[in-house]
């Protein structure tokens, strides 16, 4: 049940989708399994960015604490993105923005300084 069990593999799979999924229209065409895989890759990109800064280690610790403490699965993160897109005002936004809004600023906000 580890949140990060599928993340490295998901990153490889979802990497090819990353530049293509930029809004709700593209997101809604994905199967539930691909949505879950895509969100796992997005989470991995938050944890392992190409250019981490000095504050990143603290962010990763706090983010991991949130995911572990709240037992949040990648399937649930994909559902958060689906919920974000229930509002038509969000249809032009990316799934990454949905994850930041729903997960980081929503569920996990009290884990961050």
C-alpha positions in Angstrom: 0.0 0.0 0.0 3.0 2.3 -0.2 2.2 5.5 -2.0 5.5 5.5 -3.8 5.5 1.9 -4.9 4.3 2.8 -8.4 5.9 6.2 -8.7 9.2 5.4 -10.5 7.5 3.1 -13.0 4.7 5.6 -13.4 7.2 8.3 -14.1 8.6 6.4 -17.1 5.1 5.6 -18.4 3.6 9.1 -17.8 6.6 11.0 -19.1 5.3 10.6 -22.6 1.9 12.1 -21.6 3.4 15.0 -19.6 3.6 17.4 -22.5 0.2 16.4 -23.9 -2.1 16.7 -21.0 -2.7 20.4 -20.6 -6.4 20.7 -19.8 -9.6 19.0 -18.9 -10.5 18.0 -22.5 -7.3 15.9 -22.7 -7.6 14.6 -19.1 -11.2 13.3 -19.5 -10.1 11.1 -22.4 -7.7 9.1 -20.2 -8.7 5.8 -18.7 -8.8 5.6 -14.9 -5.6 3.5 -14.9 -3.7 6.0 -17.0 -5.0 8.9 -14.9 -3.6 7.1 -11.8 -0.3 6.5 -13.6 -0.2 10.1 -14.8 -0.8 11.5 -11.3 1.9 9.2 -9.9 4.4 10.7 -12.4 3.3 14.2 -11.5 3.8 13.5 -7.8 7.2 12.1 -8.6 8.1 15.3 -10.5 7.1 17.4 -7.5 9.4 15.2 -5.3 12.2 14.9 -7.8 12.3 18.1 -9.9 14.9 18.7 -12.5 16.2 21.7 -10.5 15.6 21.4 -6.8 16.4 24.4 -4.6 17.6 24.6 -1.0 14.1 24.4 0.4 13.2 21.3 -1.5 14.4 18.7 1.0 12.1 20.2 3.6 9.2 20.3 1.1 9.8 16.6 0.3 9.8 15.6 4.0 6.6 17.6 4.6 4.9 16.3 1.5 5.8 12.7 2.2 4.6 13.2 5.8 1.2 14.3 4.4 0.9 11.5 2.0 1.9 8.9 4.6 -0.1 10.3 7.5 -3.3 10.7 5.5 -2.7 7.4 3.6 -3.3 9.1 0.2 -3.0 6.8 -2.8 -2.4 7.8 -6.3 -5.9 6.6 -7.2 -7.2 9.2 -4.7 -5.0 11.9 -6.2 -6.4 11.1 -9.7 -9.9 11.5 -8.2 -8.9 14.8 -6.7 -8.0 15.9 -10.3 -11.4 14.7 -11.5 -13.1 16.7 -8.7 -11.1 19.8 -9.6 -12.4 19.5 -13.1 -16.0 19.4 -12.0 -15.8 23.2 -12.0 -15.8 24.3 -15.6 -13.7 27.4 -14.6 -10.8 24.9 -14.1 -11.0 23.2 -17.5 -8.2 25.2 -19.0 -5.8 24.3 -16.2 -3.3 21.4 -16.1 -3.6 18.3 -14.0 -0.5 19.5 -12.1 -2.3 22.7 -11.1 -5.2 20.5 -10.0 -2.8 18.5 -7.8 -1.3 21.6 -6.3 -4.7 23.1 -5.6 -6.5 19.9 -4.4 -3.7 18.0 -2.7 -1.0 20.4 -1.6 -3.1 23.5 -0.9 -6.1 21.4 0.2 -5.4 18.2 2.0 -1.8 18.8 2.9 -1.8 22.5 3.7 -1.3 22.0 7.4 1.8 19.9 6.8 3.7 22.7 5.2 5.4 25.6 6.9 
